[in-house]
Amino acid sequence: MTRRPALAMALLGSGLIAVTYGLARFAFGLFLPSIRQDMAISPELAGVIGSIPFASFVGAILLGPPLVRRVGAKLGGVTAIALALAGLATIATAPGPWMLALGVAVCGVATGLSTPSMAAAVHRVVPKVQRGRVNAAVNAGTSIGVALAGPAVLLFADAWRPAYLGFAGLAAVGVLAAAVFLPAHARPAQDARPAQDPREVPGPTRRQWADMTCLSALAAATGFVSALYWVFAPDFAVQAGGLGARESALMWLAVGLGGVAGGAAGDLIAKHGPASSHAFATAAMAASLTLLAADPGQLALVLVSAAAFGAAYMTLTGLYLIGGTEIMADHPALGSVMPFLAVAAGQVAGSSASGWMIAQAGHGTAFGSFAALGLGVALVSLWLTRAGQAAPAEEG
């Protein structure tokens, strides 16, 4: 890396996460209206296809920690970005729904492998006192990718295939960057104690598992509620609100720009604690769904909803990443995996449930119901987070 490893890793990691999360995984919802029209995909099938990258993410993130432990952060990261390249190219050239499903599945695998790879890289090269902020900055890379997808729609209009080919080109650049700059066998970052061989580090304690269970329960609920927005928010604005592709692109741009606020999750948690931070961010997510349901055809309201959703989602995932890696301080790859696995499991269920609910009762009912659920999670999270006693991010 460089003489400023924290800054270098924050920039590199956020760029790679922008590809694997922002473009390979979450940009799908933005292009869903055009894809549905071109391939004549029903809401139910769209919900199932939308759940596939979350499901493949679950499988990949389970295999991620042992894989990264064996091959190192560099090879793990290169593999993740290369799979993103393959998945994006498959989507761009898919002749029908089944090949489309394969492409989004490969993209989900790429996302699952990138999380433990980036967590391990940060652990190896960033001093301990700076890891919370760097992990939050890396996590905010999702917003960068989502924000890039917005201008892509403005540029390509309804031509989603050229847009995905462009995303594949960015993924190819990411492969080269990961191969050149990710640490292979870097010295451990400057901590108060020498590094141990991973095979000699004791396993997590019961207290660590209990804390991680509480954190993961919240993450699963967040995943369930957020899946509706990621998969169907642009579709809602287009189908029910009458907005065009350009307006929905501005919506996704607002999600990405709002999500940049998630890069400050480390400072937010350090100042207000995990319980208050989580409750506020979850309530903000519920409010974003409510705003969209109120009038999906009012562009100003839609953009406020999108920005609020992006900020809330990225703050929450930043909280899970920081909390998980601090709870499992000696097992950073595992600590990053558990809450993100829970988020993905919730998103698998939430995507399919939201597609079914939209088909049965319409977009408005689905968004209102999920908003009510999110508000309930916000109220419960104050007690549950305190019960888990997830450690706040350390100040640097």
N, C-alpha and C positions, 0 to 999 in steps of 0.2 A: 504494500500500500504506500502511503506517504508519511511524512513527519506529522501530519495531522490525521491520524487514523479515524477519529470519530467523524470528522467532516467528510472524509473520503468515503467511508462506509455508508454514511447517511445518503450521500449523492448516488453512489453506485447501487445500494440496496433499494432505494426508492425507485430508481429507474427500472430495475429488473422486476420489482413488484408491480410497477405500472403496466408492464407487459403481461405478466402471468395472471394478475388479478383484474386490473382495470380493463385490459383489452381482451384477453383470452377468456375471461369468465363473465364479467359483469356488463360488458358492452352488448351482449346478446339481447338484453331486454330492449335496448334502444332500437335495434334493427328488427325486432320481432314483428312489428306491424307490416313492414315490407316483405319479410320472409313469409309470414302467414298468407299474404295476398298472392305472392308468386307461387307458393307450393300448396295453396288451399288447405291450410292446417287449421283444425278446429281448436277452440279454447282448451278442451280437455287434453288433446294431443300436445298443444303448446305447453300446457302445464307439466305434462310428463317429460317432454324434451327439456324444458327449463329446469327440471329437477335432476336431470342426468349429470350435469357437471358438478352439482353438489354431492351426488352419490359417489361419483368417481373420485372426487376430492377426498371423501371419507376413506376410501380404500388406500389412496396414495399417501395420505397423511399418517395412516397407521404404519405403513412401511417406511415412511420417511426417516424417523429418528435412527433406527438401526442401520439403514442404508447410509445416511450421512456419517454415522459413527464409523462405518466400515470404509467408505470411499473418500470422506472428507468433504468440506464445504464447496471446494472448487468443482469437483466432478458432479456432486449433487446439484449445484446451481446450474452448471452447463446442461446437464440432463433435463432439468426442469424447463429451461428456456428453449431447448431444442424441441421438447414435446409441445410447447406452446406454438412454436413455428409450425410443426406438423399439424396440430389441431386447427389452427387458423387457416392454413392452406386447404385443409379438407373441407372446412365450412365454405370457403370461397368457391370451391369447385363442386360442391355437393349437388347431384342431380335430383335428389328427392329427400324426404324426411328421414329415411334410415341412414343415409350417409351424413346428413346434417347431425343426427343424433350421435354418430360415431365421432364426428369432429368435436362436438361440445364435450363428449366424454373424455377425449384425449386432452382437451384444454383443462378439464377438471383435474386430471392426473398431474398436469404441469403445475397447477396452482398448489396442489397438495405437497408436492416435493419442494416447492420454492420456500415455503414457510420454515421448515426445520433447517434448510440450507442457509438461509439468511440469518436465522437465530444463532446457528453455530458459528458463522463468519463473524458476527458482531461479538460473540463471546470470546473469540480467539484474538481479535485485534483491537477491541475498544476497551479502555480502562473501565473498571467496574462502576465507578462513580458516574460515568457518562452513558452507561448502557440503556437506562430507561428512556432518556431523550432520543438516543439514536434509534432504538427500537420503535419508538413512536413515529419518528421521521420516516423510517423505512416503511412502516405500516401505512403511512399517509400516501405512499406511492400509488396505492389503489386509486386515489382521487385524481392523481395526475393522468393515469390511463383513462379513467372515465371522462375527464375533461377533454382529452385528446379525441375521444370518440365523437363528441359533440360537433366540433368543426369538420370532422370527417363526413358527417351526415350533411352538413351545410354545403360541403364541397361536392359530394357525390349524389346528393338528393336521395332518390330511391334506389340508386345503384349500390346495393349492399355488397355485392360480390367484389367490385374493385376496392371498396373500403377494406374488406377483409384481406385482400391481397396486399394492400398497403400495410395493414397491421402485421401480416406475416413478414414483410420486409423489415419492419422495426424489430420484430423478434429475432431476425437473422443478425441484426446489429447487436442485439442483446447477447446472443450466443458468443460473439467475438469478445464483447466486453467482459462477460463472465469468465471466459477462458483465459483472458489476459490479466484481469485485476482481482478476481476472487482469491482469497488466501488458500493455499494448498496445505502446507505444513507450517503455518506461521507460529511464532512463539506465542504463548498465552499472553493476553493483555496484562498490564502491570497491576496485580492484585497483592493483597497482603500475605498471601500464602502461595507456595509453589503449586504448579498444576499437577494433577494426578493423572495416571493412565486411566482412561475411561473405564477399563475393565476392573479397576481397583476402587472406584468410587462407590460408597455404600448406596444401597437402594433408598428410595424415598421412605420417609417415616409415616406412621399412621396419621400424624397431625398434618403432614404435607398432603397426603391423599384426601383428608377431610376438607382442608382448605380448597384443594383443587376441585373437589366435588361440588362445593358451594359455587365456586366461580363458574364451573362448567354448566351448572343448572341455569344460571343467569344467561350464559352464552347461548344455550339451546333455545331459550325463550326469545332472545334477540334474533336468532337465526330464523325462527318460525315467523315472527312478525315482519322481518325485513324482506323475506322472500317475495312477498306479494308486490312490494314496491320495485324490487330489482327486475322482476320478470314482467309485470303487467302495468307499471305506471305509465310508460309511453303509450302502450296499447289503450289504456283508459283515456288518456288525453286525446288520442286520435279517434278511437271508436265512439266514445261517449261524448267527448268534448268538442269534436269537430276540428281539432287543431291539425295542422299539416306536418309533414316531415321536418320542415325547417324549425317549426316551433318546438317539436319534440326534441330536436337536436339542441336547441337552447336550454331545454329542460335538463338534458343530461350534462350539458356544460355547467349548469348551476349546481347539479349534484357534485360534480368534480371540484368546482371552486369552493363550494361549501365544505366539502370533505377535507380540504387542506387544513382547516381548523383542527382536524384530528391530530395533526402533527404536534399540537400543544398539549396532548393528553397527559404526557408525563408531568408537566408543570401544573396542570389542573388537578391531577390526583395528589400531587405533593402538597398543594395549597389547601384543598378542600376535603381530601380523603376519598377513598374508593366508594364508600356508600353514597354520599351526597352526589358525587360525580356521576355515578351510575344511574341513580334515580333521576337526576336532571336530564341526562342524555336520553334515557328511555322515554321520559315524558315528552321530550322534544321530537322523538321519532313518532310517537303516537299523534302528536299535533300535526306533523307533516302529512300523515295519512288522512287526518281529518280535513285539512285544508284542501287537499286534492279532491276528496269526496264532495266537499262543499260546492265546488264549481270547476269541473275539469276543463271547461271551455274558456275560463278567464286566465289569460296568459300571465298576468302579473301575479295572481294568486298561485298559479302552478309553479312559477319560478321561485317564489318564496318557499313553497312546499318542498321543492327539489333541493334548495340550498339547505333548508333545515334538516332534511333527511340525510344529506351527505355529511353535514357536520356531526349529527347525532351518531350515525353509523360508524364513522371513522373514529370518533371519540370512544365509542364502546369497544370496537375491536382493538384500539390502542390500549385501552384499559385491560382487556383480556390478555394481550401480548405481554404487557409490562407485569401484570399481576402473576401470570403463569410462569414467566421466566424468573421472577423473584421468589415465588413459592418453591419452585424446583431449581434453586440456584445452582446446584451441582449437576443438573440435567437440563440444560437450556433448550435442547431440541425437543425433549419430552414436554417441558413446561410450555413451549410455544404450541405444541401439537394438541394437547388436551382441550383447551378452550376453543380452539379453531375447529377441532373435530366436532365439538358440541354445537358450534354455530352451524356447521355444514349439515349435521344431522337434523337440526331444526329447520334448515332451509329445504332439505329434501321433503320433509313432511309439509312445510308451509307452501312450497311451490305447487305440489299436487293438490293440496286442500284448497288453495286459492283458485286454481283452474277449475276445480269442481264447483266451488261456490259461485264463481263468475258465471259459469254455464247455467247454474240453477237459479240464481237470484240477481245477477247483474253486477257490474263493477262497483256501483255505489254501496250496495249492501256489503260486499266483500271488504271494501276499504274501511267502512264504518265499523264493521265487526272486528277487524284486525286492529284498528285504532283503539277500540275499547279494551281489547286484550293487552295491547302495549301499555295502556295506562295502568291496568291492573298489575302488570309486571313491575312498573315503576314504583308502585306503592309497596309491593312485596319486597322489592330489592333492597330497601333500606334495612329491613330486618335480616334478610338472608345474607347480604354482604357483610354486615356486622357479625353475624353468626359465624361466617367463614373466616372473618378477620384477615382478609387479603391484605398483605402489606402494601402501604403506599409506596409510590416511586421515590427513590432516593434523590435528594437534591444534589446537583452538581456544582 
